[in-house]
Amino acid sequence: MSMWWSLHLRREAASVPLARRFLLGTMETAGVDPDISYDLSVALSEACANAVEHGGDRQDVGGAADAAPGFSDDEQPGRACGQYRVTAYLDGEKCRIEVADSGPGFPARRTLRTAAQPHAGYPAGESSHARVNPHPPATAESGRGLCLIEELADHVHFGNGPGRGAVVSFDKILKWRKGPLLMVS
């Protein structure tokens, strides 16, 4: 069995723990190993926190976009500036999570950053993100969350959605605890 869910959340700090608890509840019900669930929940929290902080234009927050719940059918992920979207898929042995917002998106150099994906022209074993956009120093005030997502997930992609907005997607191979309540196959 496969399952997926999608949340459309307001760009408010209170939405981050809501998304995290929803994911943890889903993982527990499906019987996912608690360590894997925790890694995914921390990565999701970082992605959601980035969407809340950077996911829209400041002048649009509190405007008409906040008044309309959800997105229209023809809308790209996160066009309503006061919202962002979290989607999770559990399919067999893999979980994929995607967080899409309506902000300015990643700078052109950031879209090249894909974890565990070697780039042509780099020596074997060296990924493109090692040269394109090095990790921020430990004393940096921001930028470490994306690095944390890369460390916690098996595959990560940072990109821009059609039109505008950042899209962070990450995958993790699942491990199961003994005696799950719901078997995913």
TIRO-2110 file (N, C-alpha, C; in Angstrom, 1 decimal):
// TIRO-2110
0.8, -1.2, 0.0, N, 1, A
0.0, 0.0, 0.0, CA, 1, A
0.9, 1.2, 0.0, C, 1, A
0.5, 2.2, -0.7, N, 2, A
1.1, 3.5, -0.7, CA, 2, A
0.2, 4.5, -0.1, C, 2, A
0.7, 5.6, 0.4, N, 3, A
-0.1, 6.7, 0.9, CA, 3, A
0.6, 8.0, 0.7, C, 3, A
-0.2, 9.0, 0.6, N, 4, A
0.4, 10.4, 0.5, CA, 4, A
-0.6, 11.3, 1.2, C, 4, A
-0.1, 12.5, 1.6, N, 5, A
-0.9, 13.6, 2.1, CA, 5, A
-0.3, 14.9, 1.7, C, 5, A
-1.1, 15.9, 1.7, N, 6, A
-0.6, 17.2, 1.4, CA, 6, A
-1.3, 18.2, 2.3, C, 6, A
-0.5, 19.1, 2.9, N, 7, A
-1.0, 20.2, 3.7, CA, 7, A
-0.7, 21.5, 3.1, C, 7, A
-1.7, 22.4, 3.1, N, 8, A
-1.5, 23.8, 2.7, CA, 8, A
-1.5, 24.6, 4.0, C, 8, A
-0.4, 25.2, 4.3, N, 9, A
-0.2, 25.8, 5.6, CA, 9, A
0.0, 27.3, 5.5, C, 9, A
-0.4, 28.1, 6.5, N, 10, A
-0.1, 29.5, 6.5, CA, 10, A
1.4, 29.7, 6.9, C, 10, A
2.0, 30.7, 6.4, N, 11, A
3.4, 31.0, 6.7, CA, 11, A
3.4, 31.7, 8.1, C, 11, A
3.2, 30.8, 9.1, N, 12, A
3.3, 31.2, 10.5, CA, 12, A
4.1, 30.2, 11.2, C, 12, A
4.8, 30.6, 12.2, N, 13, A
5.7, 29.7, 13.0, CA, 13, A
5.0, 28.5, 13.6, C, 13, A
3.7, 28.7, 13.9, N, 14, A
2.9, 27.6, 14.5, CA, 14, A
2.7, 26.5, 13.5, C, 14, A
2.8, 26.7, 12.3, N, 15, A
2.6, 25.7, 11.3, CA, 15, A
3.7, 24.6, 11.2, C, 15, A
4.9, 25.0, 11.7, N, 16, A
6.0, 24.1, 11.6, CA, 16, A
5.8, 22.9, 12.5, C, 16, A
5.5, 23.1, 13.8, N, 17, A
5.3, 21.9, 14.6, CA, 17, A
4.1, 21.1, 14.2, C, 17, A
3.1, 21.8, 13.6, N, 18, A
1.9, 21.1, 13.1, CA, 18, A
2.3, 20.1, 12.0, C, 18, A
3.1, 20.5, 11.1, N, 19, A
3.5, 19.7, 10.0, CA, 19, A
4.4, 18.5, 10.5, C, 19, A
5.2, 18.8, 11.5, N, 20, A
6.1, 17.8, 12.1, CA, 20, A
5.3, 16.8, 12.8, C, 20, A
4.3, 17.2, 13.6, N, 21, A
3.5, 16.2, 14.3, CA, 21, A
2.7, 15.3, 13.4, C, 21, A
2.2, 15.9, 12.3, N, 22, A
1.4, 15.2, 11.3, CA, 22, A
2.3, 14.1, 10.7, C, 22, A
3.5, 14.5, 10.3, N, 23, A
4.4, 13.5, 9.8, CA, 23, A
4.8, 12.4, 10.8, C, 23, A
5.1, 12.8, 12.0, N, 24, A
5.4, 11.8, 13.0, CA, 24, A
4.3, 10.8, 13.3, C, 24, A
3.0, 11.3, 13.3, N, 25, A
1.9, 10.5, 13.5, CA, 25, A
1.7, 9.5, 12.4, C, 25, A
1.9, 10.0, 11.1, N, 26, A
1.8, 9.1, 10.0, CA, 26, A
2.8, 8.0, 10.0, C, 26, A
4.0, 8.4, 10.3, N, 27, A
5.1, 7.4, 10.4, CA, 27, A
4.9, 6.4, 11.5, C, 27, A
4.4, 6.8, 12.6, N, 28, A
4.2, 5.9, 13.7, CA, 28, A
3.1, 4.9, 13.4, C, 28, A
2.0, 5.4, 12.8, N, 29, A
0.9, 4.6, 12.4, CA, 29, A
1.3, 3.6, 11.3, C, 29, A
2.2, 4.0, 10.4, N, 30, A
2.7, 3.1, 9.3, CA, 30, A
3.7, 2.1, 9.8, C, 30, A
4.3, 2.3, 11.0, N, 31, A
5.2, 1.4, 11.6, CA, 31, A
6.7, 1.7, 11.2, C, 31, A
7.0, 2.9, 10.8, N, 32, A
8.3, 3.3, 10.5, CA, 32, A
9.2, 3.4, 11.7, C, 32, A
10.4, 2.9, 11.6, N, 33, A
11.4, 3.0, 12.7, CA, 33, A
11.5, 4.4, 13.3, C, 33, A
11.4, 4.6, 14.6, N, 34, A
11.4, 5.9, 15.2, CA, 34, A
12.6, 6.8, 14.9, C, 34, A
13.8, 6.2, 14.7, N, 35, A
15.0, 6.9, 14.3, CA, 35, A
14.8, 7.6, 12.9, C, 35, A
14.3, 6.8, 12.0, N, 36, A
14.1, 7.3, 10.6, CA, 36, A
13.0, 8.4, 10.7, C, 36, A
11.9, 8.2, 11.4, N, 37, A
10.9, 9.2, 11.6, CA, 37, A
11.4, 10.5, 12.1, C, 37, A
12.3, 10.3, 13.1, N, 38, A
12.9, 11.5, 13.8, CA, 38, A
13.7, 12.3, 12.7, C, 38, A
14.6, 11.6, 12.0, N, 39, A
15.4, 12.3, 11.0, CA, 39, A
14.5, 13.0, 10.0, C, 39, A
13.5, 12.4, 9.5, N, 40, A
12.6, 13.0, 8.5, CA, 40, A
11.9, 14.2, 9.1, C, 40, A
11.5, 14.1, 10.4, N, 41, A
10.8, 15.2, 11.0, CA, 41, A
11.6, 16.4, 11.3, C, 41, A
12.9, 16.2, 11.6, N, 42, A
13.8, 17.3, 11.7, CA, 42, A
14.1, 18.0, 10.4, C, 42, A
14.3, 17.2, 9.3, N, 43, A
14.5, 17.7, 8.0, CA, 43, A
13.2, 18.5, 7.5, C, 43, A
12.0, 18.0, 7.8, N, 44, A
10.8, 18.7, 7.5, CA, 44, A
10.7, 20.0, 8.2, C, 44, A
11.0, 19.9, 9.5, N, 45, A
11.0, 21.2, 10.3, CA, 45, A
11.9, 22.3, 9.7, C, 45, A
13.0, 21.9, 9.3, N, 46, A
14.0, 22.9, 8.7, CA, 46, A
13.4, 23.4, 7.4, C, 46, A
12.8, 22.5, 6.5, N, 47, A
12.3, 23.0, 5.3, CA, 47, A
11.1, 23.9, 5.5, C, 47, A
10.2, 23.6, 6.5, N, 48, A
9.1, 24.4, 6.8, CA, 48, A
9.5, 25.7, 7.4, C, 48, A
10.5, 25.7, 8.3, N, 49, A
11.0, 27.0, 8.8, CA, 49, A
11.5, 27.9, 7.8, C, 49, A
12.2, 27.3, 6.8, N, 50, A
12.6, 28.2, 5.6, CA, 50, A
11.5, 28.7, 4.8, C, 50, A
10.4, 27.9, 4.6, N, 51, A
9.3, 28.4, 3.9, CA, 51, A
8.6, 29.5, 4.6, C, 51, A
8.5, 29.4, 6.0, N, 52, A
7.9, 30.4, 6.8, CA, 52, A
8.7, 31.7, 6.7, C, 52, A
10.0, 31.6, 6.8, N, 53, A
10.8, 32.8, 6.9, CA, 53, A
11.0, 33.4, 5.5, C, 53, A
11.2, 32.6, 4.5, N, 54, A
11.6, 33.2, 3.1, CA, 54, A
10.5, 32.9, 2.1, C, 54, A
9.4, 32.4, 2.4, N, 55, A
8.5, 31.9, 1.4, CA, 55, A
7.5, 32.8, 0.8, C, 55, A
7.7, 34.1, 0.9, N, 56, A
6.8, 35.1, 0.3, CA, 56, A
7.3, 36.5, 0.5, C, 56, A
6.6, 37.4, -0.2, N, 57, A
6.9, 38.8, -0.1, CA, 57, A
6.3, 39.4, 1.2, C, 57, A
7.1, 40.1, 1.9, N, 58, A
6.6, 40.7, 3.2, CA, 58, A
5.4, 41.5, 3.0, C, 58, A
5.3, 42.3, 2.0, N, 59, A
4.2, 43.2, 1.8, CA, 59, A
2.9, 42.4, 1.5, C, 59, A
3.0, 41.1, 1.1, N, 60, A
1.8, 40.3, 0.8, CA, 60, A
1.2, 39.6, 2.0, C, 60, A
2.0, 39.5, 3.0, N, 61, A
1.5, 38.7, 4.2, CA, 61, A
0.4, 39.5, 4.9, C, 61, A
-0.7, 38.9, 5.1, N, 62, A
-1.8, 39.5, 5.7, CA, 62, A
-2.8, 40.1, 4.7, C, 62, A
-2.4, 40.0, 3.4, N, 63, A
-3.3, 40.6, 2.4, CA, 63, A
-4.3, 39.6, 1.9, C, 63, A
-4.8, 39.9, 0.7, N, 64, A
-5.9, 39.0, 0.2, CA, 64, A
-5.5, 37.6, 0.0, C, 64, A
-4.2, 37.3, -0.2, N, 65, A
-3.8, 35.9, -0.4, CA, 65, A
-4.0, 35.1, 0.9, C, 65, A
-3.9, 35.8, 2.1, N, 66, A
-4.1, 35.1, 3.3, CA, 66, A
-5.6, 34.8, 3.5, C, 66, A
-6.5, 35.5, 2.9, N, 67, A
-7.9, 35.4, 3.1, CA, 67, A
-8.5, 34.1, 2.5, C, 67, A
-7.9, 33.7, 1.4, N, 68, A
-8.4, 32.6, 0.6, CA, 68, A
-7.7, 31.3, 1.0, C, 68, A
-8.4, 30.3, 1.6, N, 69, A
-7.8, 29.0, 2.0, CA, 69, A
-7.5, 28.2, 0.7, C, 69, A
-6.3, 27.5, 0.8, N, 70, A
-6.0, 26.6, -0.3, CA, 70, A
-5.5, 27.3, -1.5, C, 70, A
-5.2, 26.6, -2.6, N, 71, A
-4.7, 27.1, -3.8, CA, 71, A
-5.7, 26.9, -4.9, C, 71, A
-5.8, 27.7, -5.9, N, 72, A
-6.7, 27.5, -7.1, CA, 72, A
-6.1, 26.4, -7.9, C, 72, A
-6.9, 25.8, -8.8, N, 73, A
-6.5, 24.7, -9.6, CA, 73, A
-5.3, 25.0, -10.5, C, 73, A
-5.2, 26.2, -11.1, N, 74, A
-4.2, 26.5, -12.0, CA, 74, A
-3.0, 27.2, -11.3, C, 74, A
-3.0, 27.2, -10.0, N, 75, A
-1.9, 27.9, -9.3, CA, 75, A
-0.7, 27.0, -9.1, C, 75, A
0.5, 27.6, -9.3, N, 76, A
1.7, 26.9, -9.0, CA, 76, A
1.9, 26.8, -7.5, C, 76, A
2.7, 25.8, -7.0, N, 77, A
2.9, 25.7, -5.6, CA, 77, A
3.2, 26.9, -4.9, C, 77, A
2.4, 27.3, -3.9, N, 78, A
2.7, 28.4, -3.1, CA, 78, A
2.5, 29.8, -3.6, C, 78, A
1.7, 30.0, -4.7, N, 79, A
1.5, 31.3, -5.2, CA, 79, A
0.8, 32.3, -4.2, C, 79, A
0.0, 31.7, -3.4, N, 80, A
-0.6, 32.6, -2.4, CA, 80, A
0.5, 32.9, -1.4, C, 80, A
0.9, 34.1, -1.3, N, 81, A
2.1, 34.5, -0.5, CA, 81, A
2.0, 34.2, 1.0, C, 81, A
0.8, 34.0, 1.5, N, 82, A
0.7, 33.7, 2.9, CA, 82, A
0.7, 32.2, 3.2, C, 82, A
1.0, 31.4, 2.2, N, 83, A
0.9, 30.0, 2.4, CA, 83, A
2.1, 29.2, 1.8, C, 83, A
2.2, 28.0, 2.2, N, 84, A
3.2, 27.1, 1.6, CA, 84, A
2.6, 25.7, 1.7, C, 84, A
3.1, 24.8, 0.9, N, 85, A
2.6, 23.4, 0.8, CA, 85, A
3.6, 22.4, 1.2, C, 85, A
3.1, 21.4, 2.0, N, 86, A
3.9, 20.2, 2.4, CA, 86, A
3.2, 19.0, 1.8, C, 86, A
4.0, 18.2, 1.1, N, 87, A
3.4, 16.9, 0.5, CA, 87, A
4.4, 15.8, 0.9, C, 87, A
3.8, 14.7, 1.4, N, 88, A
4.6, 13.5, 1.8, CA, 88, A
4.0, 12.3, 1.1, C, 88, A
4.9, 11.4, 0.5, N, 89, A
4.6, 10.2, -0.1, CA, 89, A
5.3, 9.1, 0.6, C, 89, A
4.6, 8.1, 1.0, N, 90, A
5.2, 6.8, 1.5, CA, 90, A
4.8, 5.8, 0.4, C, 90, A
5.9, 5.3, -0.3, N, 91, A
5.6, 4.4, -1.3, CA, 91, A
6.6, 3.2, -1.2, C, 91, A
6.2, 2.1, -0.7, N, 92, A
7.0, 1.0, -0.5, CA, 92, A
8.1, 1.2, 0.5, C, 92, A
9.3, 1.2, 0.2, N, 93, A
10.4, 1.4, 1.1, CA, 93, A
11.0, 2.8, 1.1, C, 93, A
10.3, 3.8, 0.5, N, 94, A
10.8, 5.1, 0.4, CA, 94, A
9.7, 6.1, 0.8, C, 94, A
10.2, 7.2, 1.5, N, 95, A
9.4, 8.4, 1.8, CA, 95, A
10.0, 9.6, 1.0, C, 95, A
9.1, 10.3, 0.3, N, 96, A
9.5, 11.6, -0.3, CA, 96, A
8.7, 12.7, 0.3, C, 96, A
9.4, 13.7, 0.7, N, 97, A
8.7, 14.9, 1.2, CA, 97, A
9.1, 16.1, 0.4, C, 97, A
8.1, 17.0, 0.1, N, 98, A
8.3, 18.2, -0.7, CA, 98, A
7.7, 19.3, 0.0, C, 98, A
8.4, 20.4, 0.1, N, 99, A
7.9, 21.7, 0.7, CA, 99, A
8.1, 22.8, -0.4, C, 99, A
7.0, 23.4, -0.8, N, 100, A
7.0, 24.4, -1.8, CA, 100, A
6.4, 25.7, -1.3, C, 100, A
7.0, 26.8, -1.6, N, 101, A
6.6, 28.1, -1.1, CA, 101, A
6.4, 29.1, -2.2, C, 101, A
6.1, 30.3, -1.9, N, 102, A
5.8, 31.3, -2.9, CA, 102, A
6.8, 32.5, -2.9, C, 102, A
8.0, 32.2, -2.3, N, 103, A
9.0, 33.3, -2.2, CA, 103, A
9.7, 33.5, -3.5, C, 103, A
10.9, 34.2, -3.4, N, 104, A
11.6, 34.5, -4.6, CA, 104, A
12.3, 33.3, -5.2, C, 104, A
12.4, 32.2, -4.4, N, 105, A
13.1, 31.0, -4.9, CA, 105, A
14.5, 31.1, -4.6, C, 105, A
15.3, 30.0, -4.9, N, 106, A
16.7, 30.0, -4.7, CA, 106, A
17.4, 30.8, -5.7, C, 106, A
18.6, 31.3, -5.4, N, 107, A
19.4, 32.0, -6.4, CA, 107, A
19.8, 30.9, -7.4, C, 107, A
20.2, 31.3, -8.6, N, 108, A
20.5, 30.4, -9.7, CA, 108, A
21.5, 29.4, -9.3, C, 108, A
22.5, 29.8, -8.5, N, 109, A
23.6, 28.9, -8.1, CA, 109, A
23.0, 27.8, -7.1, C, 109, A
22.0, 28.1, -6.3, N, 110, A
21.5, 27.2, -5.3, CA, 110, A
20.7, 26.1, -6.0, C, 110, A
20.1, 26.3, -7.2, N, 111, A
19.3, 25.3, -7.9, CA, 111, A
20.2, 24.2, -8.4, C, 111, A
21.5, 24.4, -8.5, N, 112, A
22.4, 23.4, -8.9, CA, 112, A
22.8, 22.4, -7.8, C, 112, A
22.4, 22.8, -6.6, N, 113, A
22.8, 22.0, -5.4, CA, 113, A
21.8, 20.9, -5.2, C, 113, A
22.3, 19.7, -5.5, N, 114, A
21.5, 18.5, -5.3, CA, 114, A
22.4, 17.5, -4.6, C, 114, A
22.0, 17.0, -3.4, N, 115, A
22.8, 16.1, -2.6, CA, 115, A
22.9, 14.8, -3.3, C, 115, A
24.1, 14.1, -3.2, N, 116, A
24.4, 12.8, -3.7, CA, 116, A
24.2, 12.7, -5.2, C, 116, A
24.4, 13.8, -5.9, N, 117, A
24.4, 13.8, -7.3, CA, 117, A
25.7, 14.3, -7.9, C, 117, A
26.5, 13.4, -8.4, N, 118, A
27.8, 13.9, -8.9, CA, 118, A
27.6, 14.8, -10.1, C, 118, A
28.4, 15.7, -10.3, N, 119, A
28.3, 16.7, -11.4, CA, 119, A
29.4, 16.4, -12.4, C, 119, A
29.1, 16.4, -13.7, N, 120, A
30.1, 16.1, -14.7, CA, 120, A
31.2, 17.1, -14.6, C, 120, A
32.4, 16.7, -14.7, N, 121, A
33.6, 17.5, -14.6, CA, 121, A
34.2, 17.5, -13.2, C, 121, A
33.5, 17.0, -12.2, N, 122, A
34.1, 16.9, -10.9, CA, 122, A
34.7, 15.5, -10.7, C, 122, A
35.7, 15.4, -9.9, N, 123, A
36.3, 14.1, -9.7, CA, 123, A
35.3, 13.1, -9.1, C, 123, A
35.5, 11.8, -9.4, N, 124, A
34.5, 10.8, -8.9, CA, 124, A
34.4, 10.9, -7.4, C, 124, A
33.2, 10.8, -6.9, N, 125, A
32.9, 10.9, -5.5, CA, 125, A
32.7, 12.3, -5.0, C, 125, A
32.9, 13.3, -5.8, N, 126, A
32.7, 14.7, -5.3, CA, 126, A
31.4, 15.2, -5.9, C, 126, A
30.5, 15.6, -5.1, N, 127, A
29.2, 16.1, -5.6, CA, 127, A
29.3, 17.6, -6.0, C, 127, A
28.3, 18.0, -6.8, N, 128, A
28.3, 19.3, -7.4, CA, 128, A
28.2, 20.4, -6.3, C, 128, A
27.5, 20.1, -5.2, N, 129, A
27.3, 21.1, -4.2, CA, 129, A
28.6, 21.4, -3.4, C, 129, A
29.5, 20.5, -3.4, N, 130, A
30.8, 20.8, -2.7, CA, 130, A
31.5, 22.0, -3.4, C, 130, A
31.4, 22.1, -4.7, N, 131, A
32.1, 23.2, -5.3, CA, 131, A
31.2, 24.4, -5.6, C, 131, A
30.0, 24.2, -5.9, N, 132, A
29.1, 25.3, -6.3, CA, 132, A
28.7, 26.2, -5.1, C, 132, A
28.4, 25.6, -4.0, N, 133, A
27.9, 26.4, -2.9, CA, 133, A
28.4, 25.7, -1.6, C, 133, A
29.6, 26.0, -1.1, N, 134, A
30.1, 25.4, 0.1, CA, 134, A
29.2, 25.6, 1.3, C, 134, A
29.3, 24.7, 2.3, N, 135, A
28.5, 24.9, 3.5, CA, 135, A
28.9, 26.2, 4.2, C, 135, A
27.9, 26.8, 4.8, N, 136, A
28.2, 28.1, 5.6, CA, 136, A
29.1, 27.8, 6.8, C, 136, A
29.8, 28.7, 7.3, N, 137, A
30.6, 28.5, 8.5, CA, 137, A
29.8, 28.2, 9.7, C, 137, A
30.3, 27.6, 10.7, N, 138, A
29.5, 27.2, 11.9, CA, 138, A
29.0, 28.4, 12.6, C, 138, A
29.7, 29.6, 12.4, N, 139, A
29.2, 30.8, 13.1, CA, 139, A
28.2, 31.6, 12.3, C, 139, A
27.8, 31.1, 11.1, N, 140, A
26.8, 31.8, 10.3, CA, 140, A
25.4, 31.8, 11.0, C, 140, A
24.7, 32.9, 10.8, N, 141, A
23.4, 33.0, 11.4, CA, 141, A
22.3, 32.3, 10.6, C, 141, A
22.6, 32.0, 9.3, N, 142, A
21.6, 31.3, 8.5, CA, 142, A
22.3, 30.4, 7.5, C, 142, A
21.5, 29.6, 6.8, N, 143, A
22.0, 28.7, 5.8, CA, 143, A
22.4, 27.3, 6.2, C, 143, A
22.4, 27.0, 7.5, N, 144, A
22.8, 25.7, 8.0, CA, 144, A
21.6, 24.7, 7.9, C, 144, A
20.4, 25.2, 7.8, N, 145, A
19.2, 24.3, 7.7, CA, 145, A
19.2, 23.4, 6.5, C, 145, A
19.6, 24.0, 5.3, N, 146, A
19.6, 23.2, 4.1, CA, 146, A
20.7, 22.1, 4.2, C, 146, A
21.8, 22.5, 4.8, N, 147, A
22.9, 21.5, 5.0, CA, 147, A
22.4, 20.3, 5.9, C, 147, A
21.6, 20.7, 7.0, N, 148, A
21.1, 19.7, 7.9, CA, 148, A
20.1, 18.7, 7.1, C, 148, A
19.3, 19.3, 6.2, N, 149, A
18.4, 18.4, 5.4, CA, 149, A
19.2, 17.5, 4.6, C, 149, A
20.3, 18.0, 4.0, N, 150, A
21.2, 17.1, 3.2, CA, 150, A
21.8, 15.9, 4.0, C, 150, A
22.1, 16.2, 5.2, N, 151, A
22.7, 15.2, 6.1, CA, 151, A
21.7, 14.2, 6.5, C, 151, A
20.4, 14.6, 6.7, N, 152, A
19.4, 13.7, 7.3, CA, 152, A
18.7, 12.8, 6.2, C, 152, A
18.7, 13.3, 5.0, N, 153, A
18.0, 12.6, 3.9, CA, 153, A
19.0, 11.8, 3.0, C, 153, A
18.4, 10.9, 2.3, N, 154, A
19.2, 10.1, 1.3, CA, 154, A
19.4, 10.8, 0.0, C, 154, A
18.5, 11.6, -0.4, N, 155, A
18.6, 12.3, -1.7, CA, 155, A
17.8, 13.6, -1.5, C, 155, A
18.4, 14.7, -1.9, N, 156, A
17.8, 16.1, -1.7, CA, 156, A
17.9, 16.8, -3.0, C, 156, A
16.8, 17.6, -3.3, N, 157, A
16.8, 18.5, -4.4, CA, 157, A
16.3, 19.8, -4.0, C, 157, A
17.1, 20.9, -4.2, N, 158, A
16.7, 22.3, -4.0, CA, 158, A
16.4, 22.9, -5.4, C, 158, A
15.3, 23.4, -5.6, N, 159, A
15.0, 24.0, -6.9, CA, 159, A
13.9, 25.1, -6.8, C, 159, A
13.6, 25.6, -7.9, N, 160, A
12.5, 26.6, -8.0, CA, 160, A
11.3, 26.0, -8.8, C, 160, A
10.2, 26.3, -8.3, N, 161, A
8.9, 25.9, -8.9, CA, 161, A
8.7, 26.7, -10.2, C, 161, A
7.7, 26.2, -11.0, N, 162, A
7.4, 27.0, -12.2, CA, 162, A
6.8, 28.4, -11.8, C, 162, A
7.3, 29.4, -12.4, N, 163, A
6.9, 30.7, -12.0, CA, 163, A
7.7, 31.3, -10.9, C, 163, A
7.4, 31.0, -9.7, N, 164, A
8.2, 31.5, -8.6, CA, 164, A
8.0, 30.6, -7.4, C, 164, A
9.0, 30.7, -6.5, N, 165, A
8.9, 29.9, -5.2, CA, 165, A
10.0, 28.8, -5.2, C, 165, A
10.4, 28.5, -4.0, N, 166, A
11.4, 27.5, -3.8, CA, 166, A
10.7, 26.1, -3.6, C, 166, A
11.3, 25.1, -4.0, N, 167, A
10.8, 23.7, -3.8, CA, 167, A
12.0, 22.9, -3.2, C, 167, A
11.8, 22.4, -2.0, N, 168, A
12.8, 21.5, -1.4, CA, 168, A
12.1, 20.1, -1.3, C, 168, A
12.8, 19.1, -2.0, N, 169, A
12.3, 17.8, -1.9, CA, 169, A
13.4, 16.9, -1.4, C, 169, A
13.0, 15.9, -0.6, N, 170, A
14.0, 15.0, -0.1, CA, 170, A
13.4, 13.6, 0.1, C, 170, A
14.2, 12.6, -0.1, N, 171, A
13.8, 11.2, 0.1, CA, 171, A
14.6, 10.5, 1.2, C, 171, A
14.0, 9.5, 1.7, N, 172, A
14.7, 8.6, 2.7, CA, 172, A
14.2, 7.2, 2.6, C, 172, A
15.1, 6.3, 2.6, N, 173, A
14.7, 4.9, 2.6, CA, 173, A
14.2, 4.5, 4.0, C, 173, A
13.1, 3.8, 4.1, N, 174, A
12.5, 3.6, 5.3, CA, 174, A
12.9, 2.2, 5.9, C, 174, A
13.0, 2.2, 7.2, N, 175, A
13.1, 1.0, 8.0, CA, 175, A
11.9, 0.8, 8.8, C, 175, A
11.5, -0.4, 9.1, N, 176, A
10.3, -0.7, 9.8, CA, 176, A
10.5, -1.2, 11.2, C, 176, A
9.7, -0.8, 12.1, N, 177, A
9.8, -1.4, 13.5, CA, 177, A
9.0, -2.7, 13.4, C, 177, A
9.2, -3.6, 14.4, N, 178, A
8.5, -4.9, 14.5, CA, 178, A
7.1, -4.6, 14.9, C, 178, A
6.2, -5.4, 14.3, N, 179, A
4.8, -5.3, 14.6, CA, 179, A
4.1, -4.0, 14.2, C, 179, A
4.3, -3.4, 13.0, N, 180, A
3.7, -2.2, 12.7, CA, 180, A
2.1, -2.3, 12.6, C, 180, A
1.5, -1.2, 12.9, N, 181, A
0.1, -1.1, 12.8, CA, 181, A
-0.5, -1.2, 11.4, C, 181, A
0.3, -0.7, 10.5, N, 182, A
-0.1, -0.6, 9.1, CA, 182, A
1.1, -1.0, 8.2, C, 182, A
1.0, -2.0, 7.4, N, 183, A
2.1, -2.4, 6.5, CA, 183, A
2.0, -1.6, 5.2, C, 183, A
3.1, -1.0, 4.8, N, 184, A
3.1, -0.2, 3.6, CA, 184, A
3.9, -1.1, 2.6, C, 184, A
3.3, -1.4, 1.4, N, 185, A
4.1, -2.2, 0.4, CA, 185, A
3.8, -1.7, -1.0, C, 185, A
END
